[in-house]
């Protein structure tokens, strides 16, 4: 499967780009955010890709960041979300904003995307909200954006501890992120757990 293209941006359209790799032009369908991130036509670019094959179509989807591709795969795993709707959602929201919306059960934010009604938006956040704390997110602008903690770190252990106490992954991840912001990067696991418990319960 084609996972990444690195070449020259040859041409762009409303929702697609052609990437020239060694003289071969690859047509990739992209979100508006990816298209704006690819830069000027004629310049070098790198696109993370996902190949979708159906009975009568083969389509290459392109993403500026691997996290956006990961979210696309998650979104299209929800019933009723095809590639077109998945790209529309990723055009309307950044990965950080999408993660925050799912974690908070904020269907209204997801429904801002073209072609996404309230019912489908509700299904998306309901299916993904419990996993949102561990899902990839870029540099979301929301204050509640929680970074994914590196495995084995004090913050990751603190998140695990809160989950073992019965907190949902999204709640645990956000509480630990807020605790770390208050205590600083060098905070130990026990400190993080103590402060995060107050944040989660507050």
C-alpha positions as CSV (number, residue, x, y, z in Angstrom):
1,X,0.0,0.0,0.0
2,X,1.2,3.5,-0.7
3,X,1.8,5.2,2.7
4,X,3.6,8.4,1.8
5,X,4.5,10.5,-1.2
6,X,7.5,12.8,-1.3
7,X,7.9,14.9,-4.4
8,X,6.8,18.1,-6.1
9,X,3.4,19.7,-5.9
10,X,2.3,19.7,-9.6
11,X,-1.2,21.0,-9.5
12,X,-4.1,21.6,-7.1
13,X,-7.9,21.8,-7.3
14,X,-10.8,22.3,-4.9
15,X,-10.3,19.0,-3.0
16,X,-7.3,17.4,-4.7
17,X,-3.7,17.7,-5.6
18,X,-1.3,16.1,-8.0
19,X,2.1,15.1,-6.5
20,X,4.9,14.5,-9.0
21,X,7.2,11.7,-7.7
22,X,10.0,10.9,-10.2
23,X,7.9,11.9,-13.2
24,X,4.8,10.0,-12.1
25,X,1.8,12.2,-11.1
26,X,-0.3,10.9,-8.2
27,X,-3.8,12.3,-7.8
28,X,-4.6,12.6,-4.1
29,X,-7.9,13.8,-2.6
30,X,-7.2,16.1,0.4
31,X,-8.9,18.2,3.1
32,X,-8.8,22.0,2.8
33,X,-6.3,22.1,5.7
34,X,-4.0,19.7,3.9
35,X,-4.2,21.6,0.6
36,X,-3.3,24.8,2.4
37,X,-0.4,23.1,4.2
38,X,1.2,21.7,1.0
39,X,2.5,25.0,-0.1
40,X,2.9,26.6,-3.5
41,X,2.6,24.6,-6.8
42,X,6.1,23.7,-8.0
43,X,7.5,23.3,-4.4
44,X,8.6,20.2,-2.6
45,X,6.0,18.5,-0.5
46,X,5.3,15.3,1.5
47,X,1.9,13.7,1.7
48,X,0.9,10.9,4.1
49,X,-1.6,8.7,2.2
50,X,-4.4,6.2,2.6
51,X,-5.5,4.0,-0.3
52,X,-9.2,3.2,-0.5
53,X,-10.3,0.5,-2.8
54,X,-14.0,-0.3,-3.6
55,X,-15.7,-2.4,-6.3
56,X,-15.6,0.3,-8.9
57,X,-13.1,2.9,-7.6
58,X,-9.6,3.2,-6.3
59,X,-8.8,6.5,-4.5
60,X,-5.7,7.9,-2.9
61,X,-6.3,10.2,0.1
62,X,-3.6,12.6,1.1
63,X,-2.8,14.2,4.5
64,X,-0.3,16.8,5.6
65,X,0.3,15.0,8.9
66,X,0.2,11.4,9.9
67,X,-2.2,12.3,12.8
68,X,-4.7,13.6,10.2
69,X,-4.6,10.3,8.3
70,X,-5.1,8.4,11.6
71,X,-8.2,10.5,12.4
72,X,-9.5,9.9,8.8
73,X,-9.2,6.2,9.3
74,X,-11.1,6.4,12.7
75,X,-13.8,8.6,11.2
76,X,-14.4,6.4,8.2
77,X,-14.7,3.5,10.6
78,X,-17.9,5.0,11.8
79,X,-21.1,3.9,10.0
80,X,-22.2,6.6,7.6
81,X,-18.9,8.3,7.2
82,X,-17.3,7.8,3.8
83,X,-14.1,9.4,2.5
84,X,-15.9,12.6,1.3
85,X,-17.5,13.2,4.7
86,X,-14.3,12.3,6.5
87,X,-12.4,14.9,4.5
88,X,-15.1,17.5,5.1
89,X,-14.8,17.0,8.8
90,X,-11.1,17.3,8.7
91,X,-11.5,20.5,6.6
92,X,-13.8,22.0,9.2
93,X,-11.9,21.0,12.4
94,X,-8.2,20.5,13.2
95,X,-7.3,17.1,14.7
96,X,-6.9,18.8,18.1
97,X,-10.3,20.4,17.8
98,X,-11.9,17.1,16.7
99,X,-10.3,15.3,19.6
100,X,-11.6,17.9,22.0
101,X,-15.1,17.7,20.5
102,X,-15.2,13.9,20.8
103,X,-13.9,14.0,24.4
104,X,-16.5,16.5,25.4
105,X,-19.4,14.9,23.4
106,X,-19.7,18.1,21.4
107,X,-21.7,17.0,18.4
108,X,-22.5,20.5,17.4
109,X,-18.9,21.2,16.5
110,X,-18.6,18.1,14.3
111,X,-21.9,19.1,12.6
112,X,-20.3,22.2,11.3
113,X,-18.7,20.1,8.6
114,X,-20.4,20.0,5.2
115,X,-22.6,17.0,4.8
116,X,-22.7,16.1,8.5
117,X,-26.1,16.3,10.1
118,X,-26.8,16.3,13.9
119,X,-27.6,12.5,13.9
120,X,-24.3,11.5,12.2
121,X,-22.4,14.0,14.3
122,X,-23.9,12.5,17.5
123,X,-22.9,9.0,16.3
124,X,-19.3,10.1,15.6
125,X,-18.7,11.6,19.1
126,X,-20.5,8.7,20.8
127,X,-18.4,6.1,19.1
128,X,-15.1,8.0,19.6
129,X,-15.5,9.9,22.9
130,X,-14.2,7.1,25.1
131,X,-11.0,6.8,23.0
132,X,-10.4,10.5,22.5
133,X,-7.8,10.9,25.3
134,X,-5.5,8.4,23.5
135,X,-6.3,9.6,20.0
136,X,-3.8,11.6,18.0
137,X,-4.3,15.3,17.8
138,X,-2.2,18.1,16.2
139,X,-1.8,21.5,17.6
140,X,-5.5,22.1,18.5
141,X,-6.4,25.6,19.7
142,X,-8.8,24.5,22.4
143,X,-7.7,25.1,26.0
144,X,-8.8,21.5,26.8
145,X,-6.5,19.9,24.3
146,X,-4.5,17.1,26.0
147,X,-1.3,15.9,24.6
148,X,-0.8,12.2,24.2
149,X,1.6,11.2,26.9
150,X,4.7,9.2,25.9
151,X,4.5,5.6,27.0
152,X,6.4,5.0,30.3
153,X,6.4,8.7,31.3
154,X,5.1,10.0,34.6
155,X,2.1,11.5,32.9
156,X,1.2,8.3,31.1
157,X,1.4,6.4,34.4
158,X,-0.7,9.0,36.0
159,X,-3.3,8.7,33.3
160,X,-3.3,4.9,33.7
161,X,-3.7,5.3,37.5
162,X,-6.8,7.5,37.0
163,X,-8.3,5.1,34.5
164,X,-7.8,2.3,37.1
165,X,-9.8,4.5,39.5
166,X,-12.7,4.5,37.1
167,X,-12.2,7.7,35.2
168,X,-12.8,7.6,31.4
169,X,-9.6,7.8,29.3
170,X,-10.6,11.2,27.9
171,X,-11.2,12.7,31.4
172,X,-8.1,11.1,32.8
173,X,-5.9,12.4,30.0
174,X,-7.3,16.0,30.2
175,X,-7.0,16.1,34.0
176,X,-3.3,14.9,33.9
177,X,-2.5,17.4,31.1
178,X,-4.0,20.2,33.3
179,X,-2.1,19.0,36.3
180,X,1.2,18.9,34.3
181,X,0.6,22.4,33.1
182,X,0.2,23.6,36.7
183,X,3.1,21.6,38.1
184,X,5.6,21.8,35.2
185,X,7.2,19.2,33.0
186,X,9.4,17.8,35.8
187,X,6.5,16.8,38.0
188,X,6.5,13.2,39.4
189,X,3.8,10.6,39.1
190,X,2.5,10.9,42.6
191,X,2.2,14.7,42.3
192,X,0.5,14.5,39.0
193,X,-2.1,11.9,40.3
194,X,-2.8,14.1,43.4
195,X,-3.5,17.3,41.4
196,X,-5.2,15.4,38.5
197,X,-7.7,13.8,40.9
198,X,-8.7,17.3,42.1
199,X,-9.0,18.5,38.4
200,X,-11.1,15.4,37.4
201,X,-13.4,15.7,40.4
202,X,-13.8,19.4,40.1
